[in-house]
Amino acid sequence: MGCPLEQVSTLMVHEIQTHDINKIVEHKAQQAYEKLKCPILVEDSGLIFTAWNGLPGALVKWFEISVGCDGLLKMLEGFENREAFAICITAIFDGQGMCITKGEVKGKIADSVRGDNGFGWDTIFIPDDHEQTYAEMSFNKKNAISHRRQAFEGLKKNLGTKT
């Protein structure tokens, strides 16, 4: 079964500022639908530090812009717990029903920035059962285990059901 998608990169939607990725995705989906008047697919991701009780979450990109991954590592220095979760939330919204799925990969935060692949915080996140950060992995290796892949696989599995 195929479903053609068209990327709309010029659509401006207001992103609410919260660490709750679910709320951000739901809000984005509703805004995009209001502007485009057609079924839409949106996604967002974040990085959750257990030591910070859920932060930075979806706000991680603002941390990256202001202090970078090196700054995030410095802010974690006083915490023994390096556990983290990479999260991706996807949503399909047709104006009436919303199908939301979540991908989550448990891991830890590296002691230093490592790797050149990927983007953003890929240089500091090490998935459980791996020694490499996402940024040290090949595209195919990261894609096979990523939180984003899990979220989109969940959409594929649930396509046609609305929650």
PyMOL commands that place a pseudoatom at each C-alpha (Angstrom):
pseudoatom trace, name=CA, resn=MET, resi=1, chain=A, elem=C, hetatm=0, pos=[0.000, 0.000, 0.000]
pseudoatom trace, name=CA, resn=GLY, resi=2, chain=A, elem=C, hetatm=0, pos=[1.462, 3.335, -1.001]
pseudoatom trace, name=CA, resn=CYS, resi=3, chain=A, elem=C, hetatm=0, pos=[0.580, 6.804, 0.106]
pseudoatom trace, name=CA, resn=PRO, resi=4, chain=A, elem=C, hetatm=0, pos=[2.267, 9.724, -1.643]
pseudoatom trace, name=CA, resn=LEU, resi=5, chain=A, elem=C, hetatm=0, pos=[3.713, 12.368, 0.650]
pseudoatom trace, name=CA, resn=GLU, resi=6, chain=A, elem=C, hetatm=0, pos=[4.713, 15.901, -0.204]
pseudoatom trace, name=CA, resn=GLN, resi=7, chain=A, elem=C, hetatm=0, pos=[7.166, 17.692, 2.067]
pseudoatom trace, name=CA, resn=VAL, resi=8, chain=A, elem=C, hetatm=0, pos=[6.136, 21.249, 2.893]
pseudoatom trace, name=CA, resn=SER, resi=9, chain=A, elem=C, hetatm=0, pos=[9.280, 22.830, 4.281]
pseudoatom trace, name=CA, resn=THR, resi=10, chain=A, elem=C, hetatm=0, pos=[8.091, 26.418, 3.933]
pseudoatom trace, name=CA, resn=LEU, resi=11, chain=A, elem=C, hetatm=0, pos=[5.085, 26.035, 6.232]
pseudoatom trace, name=CA, resn=MET, resi=12, chain=A, elem=C, hetatm=0, pos=[5.503, 28.191, 9.315]
pseudoatom trace, name=CA, resn=VAL, resi=13, chain=A, elem=C, hetatm=0, pos=[3.932, 26.826, 12.477]
pseudoatom trace, name=CA, resn=HIS, resi=14, chain=A, elem=C, hetatm=0, pos=[4.398, 28.142, 15.988]
pseudoatom trace, name=CA, resn=GLU, resi=15, chain=A, elem=C, hetatm=0, pos=[6.208, 25.605, 18.142]
pseudoatom trace, name=CA, resn=ILE, resi=16, chain=A, elem=C, hetatm=0, pos=[5.076, 25.814, 21.734]
pseudoatom trace, name=CA, resn=GLN, resi=17, chain=A, elem=C, hetatm=0, pos=[7.917, 25.797, 24.225]
pseudoatom trace, name=CA, resn=THR, resi=18, chain=A, elem=C, hetatm=0, pos=[7.653, 22.814, 26.527]
pseudoatom trace, name=CA, resn=HIS, resi=19, chain=A, elem=C, hetatm=0, pos=[9.787, 19.788, 27.253]
pseudoatom trace, name=CA, resn=ASP, resi=20, chain=A, elem=C, hetatm=0, pos=[6.695, 17.597, 26.560]
pseudoatom trace, name=CA, resn=ILE, resi=21, chain=A, elem=C, hetatm=0, pos=[7.257, 16.284, 23.032]
pseudoatom trace, name=CA, resn=ASN, resi=22, chain=A, elem=C, hetatm=0, pos=[3.698, 14.893, 22.798]
pseudoatom trace, name=CA, resn=LYS, resi=23, chain=A, elem=C, hetatm=0, pos=[2.198, 18.344, 23.319]
pseudoatom trace, name=CA, resn=ILE, resi=24, chain=A, elem=C, hetatm=0, pos=[4.502, 19.872, 20.726]
pseudoatom trace, name=CA, resn=VAL, resi=25, chain=A, elem=C, hetatm=0, pos=[3.638, 17.267, 18.072]
pseudoatom trace, name=CA, resn=GLU, resi=26, chain=A, elem=C, hetatm=0, pos=[-0.111, 17.506, 18.693]
pseudoatom trace, name=CA, resn=HIS, resi=27, chain=A, elem=C, hetatm=0, pos=[0.055, 21.310, 18.461]
pseudoatom trace, name=CA, resn=LYS, resi=28, chain=A, elem=C, hetatm=0, pos=[2.160, 21.190, 15.273]
pseudoatom trace, name=CA, resn=ALA, resi=29, chain=A, elem=C, hetatm=0, pos=[-0.232, 18.696, 13.693]
pseudoatom trace, name=CA, resn=GLN, resi=30, chain=A, elem=C, hetatm=0, pos=[-3.289, 20.814, 14.431]
pseudoatom trace, name=CA, resn=GLN, resi=31, chain=A, elem=C, hetatm=0, pos=[-1.624, 23.985, 13.135]
pseudoatom trace, name=CA, resn=ALA, resi=32, chain=A, elem=C, hetatm=0, pos=[-0.358, 22.323, 9.972]
pseudoatom trace, name=CA, resn=TYR, resi=33, chain=A, elem=C, hetatm=0, pos=[-3.792, 20.889, 9.257]
pseudoatom trace, name=CA, resn=GLU, resi=34, chain=A, elem=C, hetatm=0, pos=[-5.439, 24.297, 9.791]
pseudoatom trace, name=CA, resn=LYS, resi=35, chain=A, elem=C, hetatm=0, pos=[-3.079, 25.876, 7.253]
pseudoatom trace, name=CA, resn=LEU, resi=36, chain=A, elem=C, hetatm=0, pos=[-2.968, 23.101, 4.644]
pseudoatom trace, name=CA, resn=LYS, resi=37, chain=A, elem=C, hetatm=0, pos=[-6.504, 21.665, 4.982]
pseudoatom trace, name=CA, resn=CYS, resi=38, chain=A, elem=C, hetatm=0, pos=[-5.290, 18.163, 4.176]
pseudoatom trace, name=CA, resn=PRO, resi=39, chain=A, elem=C, hetatm=0, pos=[-4.036, 15.172, 6.149]
pseudoatom trace, name=CA, resn=ILE, resi=40, chain=A, elem=C, hetatm=0, pos=[-0.582, 15.812, 7.564]
pseudoatom trace, name=CA, resn=LEU, resi=41, chain=A, elem=C, hetatm=0, pos=[2.346, 13.957, 9.106]
pseudoatom trace, name=CA, resn=VAL, resi=42, chain=A, elem=C, hetatm=0, pos=[4.590, 15.663, 11.661]
pseudoatom trace, name=CA, resn=GLU, resi=43, chain=A, elem=C, hetatm=0, pos=[7.354, 14.523, 13.973]
pseudoatom trace, name=CA, resn=ASP, resi=44, chain=A, elem=C, hetatm=0, pos=[9.591, 15.891, 16.683]
pseudoatom trace, name=CA, resn=SER, resi=45, chain=A, elem=C, hetatm=0, pos=[12.311, 14.456, 18.819]
pseudoatom trace, name=CA, resn=GLY, resi=46, chain=A, elem=C, hetatm=0, pos=[14.146, 15.150, 22.024]
pseudoatom trace, name=CA, resn=LEU, resi=47, chain=A, elem=C, hetatm=0, pos=[16.755, 13.930, 24.434]
pseudoatom trace, name=CA, resn=ILE, resi=48, chain=A, elem=C, hetatm=0, pos=[15.792, 13.234, 28.027]
pseudoatom trace, name=CA, resn=PHE, resi=49, chain=A, elem=C, hetatm=0, pos=[18.347, 13.113, 30.826]
pseudoatom trace, name=CA, resn=THR, resi=50, chain=A, elem=C, hetatm=0, pos=[17.173, 11.026, 33.772]
pseudoatom trace, name=CA, resn=ALA, resi=51, chain=A, elem=C, hetatm=0, pos=[19.311, 13.161, 36.113]
pseudoatom trace, name=CA, resn=TRP, resi=52, chain=A, elem=C, hetatm=0, pos=[17.421, 16.270, 34.980]
pseudoatom trace, name=CA, resn=ASN, resi=53, chain=A, elem=C, hetatm=0, pos=[13.918, 14.795, 35.486]
pseudoatom trace, name=CA, resn=GLY, resi=54, chain=A, elem=C, hetatm=0, pos=[12.925, 14.885, 31.818]
pseudoatom trace, name=CA, resn=LEU, resi=55, chain=A, elem=C, hetatm=0, pos=[14.895, 17.876, 30.618]
pseudoatom trace, name=CA, resn=PRO, resi=56, chain=A, elem=C, hetatm=0, pos=[16.005, 18.981, 28.147]
pseudoatom trace, name=CA, resn=GLY, resi=57, chain=A, elem=C, hetatm=0, pos=[13.441, 16.892, 26.230]
pseudoatom trace, name=CA, resn=ALA, resi=58, chain=A, elem=C, hetatm=0, pos=[12.194, 18.734, 23.154]
pseudoatom trace, name=CA, resn=LEU, resi=59, chain=A, elem=C, hetatm=0, pos=[14.082, 21.838, 24.325]
pseudoatom trace, name=CA, resn=VAL, resi=60, chain=A, elem=C, hetatm=0, pos=[17.398, 20.146, 23.541]
pseudoatom trace, name=CA, resn=LYS, resi=61, chain=A, elem=C, hetatm=0, pos=[17.757, 22.102, 20.290]
pseudoatom trace, name=CA, resn=TRP, resi=62, chain=A, elem=C, hetatm=0, pos=[17.731, 25.370, 22.262]
pseudoatom trace, name=CA, resn=PHE, resi=63, chain=A, elem=C, hetatm=0, pos=[20.424, 24.001, 24.558]
pseudoatom trace, name=CA, resn=GLU, resi=64, chain=A, elem=C, hetatm=0, pos=[22.454, 23.052, 21.481]
pseudoatom trace, name=CA, resn=ILE, resi=65, chain=A, elem=C, hetatm=0, pos=[22.052, 26.530, 19.982]
pseudoatom trace, name=CA, resn=SER, resi=66, chain=A, elem=C, hetatm=0, pos=[23.005, 28.314, 23.196]
pseudoatom trace, name=CA, resn=VAL, resi=67, chain=A, elem=C, hetatm=0, pos=[25.747, 26.106, 24.709]
pseudoatom trace, name=CA, resn=GLY, resi=68, chain=A, elem=C, hetatm=0, pos=[26.335, 23.297, 22.221]
pseudoatom trace, name=CA, resn=CYS, resi=69, chain=A, elem=C, hetatm=0, pos=[26.885, 19.657, 23.054]
pseudoatom trace, name=CA, resn=ASP, resi=70, chain=A, elem=C, hetatm=0, pos=[30.084, 20.551, 24.920]
pseudoatom trace, name=CA, resn=GLY, resi=71, chain=A, elem=C, hetatm=0, pos=[28.013, 22.829, 27.161]
pseudoatom trace, name=CA, resn=LEU, resi=72, chain=A, elem=C, hetatm=0, pos=[25.454, 20.089, 27.784]
pseudoatom trace, name=CA, resn=LEU, resi=73, chain=A, elem=C, hetatm=0, pos=[28.278, 17.774, 28.850]
pseudoatom trace, name=CA, resn=LYS, resi=74, chain=A, elem=C, hetatm=0, pos=[29.688, 20.421, 31.200]
pseudoatom trace, name=CA, resn=MET, resi=75, chain=A, elem=C, hetatm=0, pos=[26.256, 20.902, 32.786]
pseudoatom trace, name=CA, resn=LEU, resi=76, chain=A, elem=C, hetatm=0, pos=[26.060, 17.139, 33.410]
pseudoatom trace, name=CA, resn=GLU, resi=77, chain=A, elem=C, hetatm=0, pos=[29.467, 16.967, 35.134]
pseudoatom trace, name=CA, resn=GLY, resi=78, chain=A, elem=C, hetatm=0, pos=[28.000, 17.110, 38.643]
pseudoatom trace, name=CA, resn=PHE, resi=79, chain=A, elem=C, hetatm=0, pos=[25.614, 14.221, 37.983]
pseudoatom trace, name=CA, resn=GLU, resi=80, chain=A, elem=C, hetatm=0, pos=[26.633, 10.584, 38.354]
pseudoatom trace, name=CA, resn=ASN, resi=81, chain=A, elem=C, hetatm=0, pos=[23.565, 9.332, 36.479]
pseudoatom trace, name=CA, resn=ARG, resi=82, chain=A, elem=C, hetatm=0, pos=[24.299, 9.564, 32.726]
pseudoatom trace, name=CA, resn=GLU, resi=83, chain=A, elem=C, hetatm=0, pos=[21.159, 7.637, 31.663]
pseudoatom trace, name=CA, resn=ALA, resi=84, chain=A, elem=C, hetatm=0, pos=[19.268, 9.234, 28.779]
pseudoatom trace, name=CA, resn=PHE, resi=85, chain=A, elem=C, hetatm=0, pos=[16.422, 8.516, 26.390]
pseudoatom trace, name=CA, resn=ALA, resi=86, chain=A, elem=C, hetatm=0, pos=[16.231, 9.524, 22.731]
pseudoatom trace, name=CA, resn=ILE, resi=87, chain=A, elem=C, hetatm=0, pos=[12.554, 10.102, 21.918]
pseudoatom trace, name=CA, resn=CYS, resi=88, chain=A, elem=C, hetatm=0, pos=[10.695, 10.656, 18.654]
pseudoatom trace, name=CA, resn=ILE, resi=89, chain=A, elem=C, hetatm=0, pos=[6.958, 11.312, 18.423]
pseudoatom trace, name=CA, resn=THR, resi=90, chain=A, elem=C, hetatm=0, pos=[5.125, 11.149, 15.085]
pseudoatom trace, name=CA, resn=ALA, resi=91, chain=A, elem=C, hetatm=0, pos=[1.545, 12.083, 14.314]
pseudoatom trace, name=CA, resn=ILE, resi=92, chain=A, elem=C, hetatm=0, pos=[-0.823, 11.787, 11.391]
pseudoatom trace, name=CA, resn=PHE, resi=93, chain=A, elem=C, hetatm=0, pos=[-3.823, 14.101, 11.600]
pseudoatom trace, name=CA, resn=ASP, resi=94, chain=A, elem=C, hetatm=0, pos=[-6.735, 14.325, 9.166]
pseudoatom trace, name=CA, resn=GLY, resi=95, chain=A, elem=C, hetatm=0, pos=[-8.698, 17.043, 10.943]
pseudoatom trace, name=CA, resn=GLN, resi=96, chain=A, elem=C, hetatm=0, pos=[-10.705, 14.588, 13.011]
pseudoatom trace, name=CA, resn=GLY, resi=97, chain=A, elem=C, hetatm=0, pos=[-8.513, 11.769, 14.270]
pseudoatom trace, name=CA, resn=MET, resi=98, chain=A, elem=C, hetatm=0, pos=[-4.895, 11.800, 15.326]
pseudoatom trace, name=CA, resn=CYS, resi=99, chain=A, elem=C, hetatm=0, pos=[-2.628, 8.740, 15.251]
pseudoatom trace, name=CA, resn=ILE, resi=100, chain=A, elem=C, hetatm=0, pos=[0.406, 9.295, 17.484]
pseudoatom trace, name=CA, resn=THR, resi=101, chain=A, elem=C, hetatm=0, pos=[3.329, 6.918, 17.898]
pseudoatom trace, name=CA, resn=LYS, resi=102, chain=A, elem=C, hetatm=0, pos=[6.472, 7.035, 19.969]
pseudoatom trace, name=CA, resn=GLY, resi=103, chain=A, elem=C, hetatm=0, pos=[9.943, 5.700, 19.422]
pseudoatom trace, name=CA, resn=GLU, resi=104, chain=A, elem=C, hetatm=0, pos=[12.312, 5.527, 22.357]
pseudoatom trace, name=CA, resn=VAL, resi=105, chain=A, elem=C, hetatm=0, pos=[15.901, 4.361, 22.703]
pseudoatom trace, name=CA, resn=LYS, resi=106, chain=A, elem=C, hetatm=0, pos=[17.478, 4.075, 26.134]
pseudoatom trace, name=CA, resn=GLY, resi=107, chain=A, elem=C, hetatm=0, pos=[21.124, 4.933, 26.419]
pseudoatom trace, name=CA, resn=LYS, resi=108, chain=A, elem=C, hetatm=0, pos=[23.632, 7.135, 28.156]
pseudoatom trace, name=CA, resn=ILE, resi=109, chain=A, elem=C, hetatm=0, pos=[25.430, 10.398, 27.616]
pseudoatom trace, name=CA, resn=ALA, resi=110, chain=A, elem=C, hetatm=0, pos=[29.062, 10.134, 26.524]
pseudoatom trace, name=CA, resn=ASP, resi=111, chain=A, elem=C, hetatm=0, pos=[31.858, 11.823, 28.471]
pseudoatom trace, name=CA, resn=SER, resi=112, chain=A, elem=C, hetatm=0, pos=[32.935, 13.762, 25.387]
pseudoatom trace, name=CA, resn=VAL, resi=113, chain=A, elem=C, hetatm=0, pos=[31.642, 14.808, 21.975]
pseudoatom trace, name=CA, resn=ARG, resi=114, chain=A, elem=C, hetatm=0, pos=[32.339, 11.938, 19.563]
pseudoatom trace, name=CA, resn=GLY, resi=115, chain=A, elem=C, hetatm=0, pos=[31.711, 11.366, 15.859]
pseudoatom trace, name=CA, resn=ASP, resi=116, chain=A, elem=C, hetatm=0, pos=[31.000, 13.315, 12.692]
pseudoatom trace, name=CA, resn=ASN, resi=117, chain=A, elem=C, hetatm=0, pos=[27.828, 11.678, 11.350]
pseudoatom trace, name=CA, resn=GLY, resi=118, chain=A, elem=C, hetatm=0, pos=[24.239, 12.592, 12.073]
pseudoatom trace, name=CA, resn=PHE, resi=119, chain=A, elem=C, hetatm=0, pos=[23.201, 15.905, 13.540]
pseudoatom trace, name=CA, resn=GLY, resi=120, chain=A, elem=C, hetatm=0, pos=[22.670, 17.769, 16.791]
pseudoatom trace, name=CA, resn=TRP, resi=121, chain=A, elem=C, hetatm=0, pos=[23.085, 15.672, 19.898]
pseudoatom trace, name=CA, resn=ASP, resi=122, chain=A, elem=C, hetatm=0, pos=[24.012, 12.508, 17.967]
pseudoatom trace, name=CA, resn=THR, resi=123, chain=A, elem=C, hetatm=0, pos=[27.595, 13.240, 19.093]
pseudoatom trace, name=CA, resn=ILE, resi=124, chain=A, elem=C, hetatm=0, pos=[26.797, 12.650, 22.783]
pseudoatom trace, name=CA, resn=PHE, resi=125, chain=A, elem=C, hetatm=0, pos=[24.137, 9.894, 22.822]
pseudoatom trace, name=CA, resn=ILE, resi=126, chain=A, elem=C, hetatm=0, pos=[25.228, 6.240, 23.147]
pseudoatom trace, name=CA, resn=PRO, resi=127, chain=A, elem=C, hetatm=0, pos=[22.373, 3.719, 22.770]
pseudoatom trace, name=CA, resn=ASP, resi=128, chain=A, elem=C, hetatm=0, pos=[22.282, 0.817, 25.238]
pseudoatom trace, name=CA, resn=ASP, resi=129, chain=A, elem=C, hetatm=0, pos=[24.245, -2.253, 24.107]
pseudoatom trace, name=CA, resn=HIS, resi=130, chain=A, elem=C, hetatm=0, pos=[26.502, -0.056, 21.949]
pseudoatom trace, name=CA, resn=GLU, resi=131, chain=A, elem=C, hetatm=0, pos=[29.878, 1.613, 22.489]
pseudoatom trace, name=CA, resn=GLN, resi=132, chain=A, elem=C, hetatm=0, pos=[29.482, 4.243, 19.764]
pseudoatom trace, name=CA, resn=THR, resi=133, chain=A, elem=C, hetatm=0, pos=[27.515, 7.466, 19.793]
pseudoatom trace, name=CA, resn=TYR, resi=134, chain=A, elem=C, hetatm=0, pos=[24.898, 7.861, 17.059]
pseudoatom trace, name=CA, resn=ALA, resi=135, chain=A, elem=C, hetatm=0, pos=[27.394, 10.188, 15.329]
pseudoatom trace, name=CA, resn=GLU, resi=136, chain=A, elem=C, hetatm=0, pos=[30.069, 7.471, 15.252]
pseudoatom trace, name=CA, resn=MET, resi=137, chain=A, elem=C, hetatm=0, pos=[27.702, 4.982, 13.597]
pseudoatom trace, name=CA, resn=SER, resi=138, chain=A, elem=C, hetatm=0, pos=[27.103, 4.663, 9.886]
pseudoatom trace, name=CA, resn=PHE, resi=139, chain=A, elem=C, hetatm=0, pos=[23.784, 6.036, 8.651]
pseudoatom trace, name=CA, resn=ASN, resi=140, chain=A, elem=C, hetatm=0, pos=[22.462, 2.503, 8.112]
pseudoatom trace, name=CA, resn=LYS, resi=141, chain=A, elem=C, hetatm=0, pos=[23.506, 1.269, 11.560]
pseudoatom trace, name=CA, resn=LYS, resi=142, chain=A, elem=C, hetatm=0, pos=[21.950, 4.270, 13.321]
pseudoatom trace, name=CA, resn=ASN, resi=143, chain=A, elem=C, hetatm=0, pos=[18.786, 4.057, 11.214]
pseudoatom trace, name=CA, resn=ALA, resi=144, chain=A, elem=C, hetatm=0, pos=[18.349, 0.379, 12.093]
pseudoatom trace, name=CA, resn=ILE, resi=145, chain=A, elem=C, hetatm=0, pos=[18.091, 1.148, 15.835]
pseudoatom trace, name=CA, resn=SER, resi=146, chain=A, elem=C, hetatm=0, pos=[16.998, 4.784, 16.045]
pseudoatom trace, name=CA, resn=HIS, resi=147, chain=A, elem=C, hetatm=0, pos=[14.118, 6.296, 17.977]
pseudoatom trace, name=CA, resn=ARG, resi=148, chain=A, elem=C, hetatm=0, pos=[12.907, 7.909, 14.751]
pseudoatom trace, name=CA, resn=ARG, resi=149, chain=A, elem=C, hetatm=0, pos=[12.758, 4.555, 12.979]
pseudoatom trace, name=CA, resn=GLN, resi=150, chain=A, elem=C, hetatm=0, pos=[10.773, 3.086, 15.880]
pseudoatom trace, name=CA, resn=ALA, resi=151, chain=A, elem=C, hetatm=0, pos=[8.263, 5.943, 15.728]
pseudoatom trace, name=CA, resn=PHE, resi=152, chain=A, elem=C, hetatm=0, pos=[7.757, 5.617, 11.978]
pseudoatom trace, name=CA, resn=GLU, resi=153, chain=A, elem=C, hetatm=0, pos=[7.525, 1.829, 12.213]
pseudoatom trace, name=CA, resn=GLY, resi=154, chain=A, elem=C, hetatm=0, pos=[4.795, 2.391, 14.809]
pseudoatom trace, name=CA, resn=LEU, resi=155, chain=A, elem=C, hetatm=0, pos=[2.924, 4.660, 12.391]
pseudoatom trace, name=CA, resn=LYS, resi=156, chain=A, elem=C, hetatm=0, pos=[3.237, 2.078, 9.657]
pseudoatom trace, name=CA, resn=LYS, resi=157, chain=A, elem=C, hetatm=0, pos=[1.867, -0.607, 11.981]
pseudoatom trace, name=CA, resn=ASN, resi=158, chain=A, elem=C, hetatm=0, pos=[-1.026, 1.574, 13.179]
pseudoatom trace, name=CA, resn=LEU, resi=159, chain=A, elem=C, hetatm=0, pos=[-1.856, 3.261, 9.888]
pseudoatom trace, name=CA, resn=GLY, resi=160, chain=A, elem=C, hetatm=0, pos=[-5.566, 3.343, 9.470]
pseudoatom trace, name=CA, resn=THR, resi=161, chain=A, elem=C, hetatm=0, pos=[-6.308, 3.402, 13.193]
pseudoatom trace, name=CA, resn=LYS, resi=162, chain=A, elem=C, hetatm=0, pos=[-6.971, 6.677, 14.938]
pseudoatom trace, name=CA, resn=THR, resi=163, chain=A, elem=C, hetatm=0, pos=[-6.366, 7.428, 18.577]
for i in range(1, 163): cmd.bond("trace and resi %d" % i, "trace and resi %d" % (i + 1))
show_as sticks, trace
zoom trace
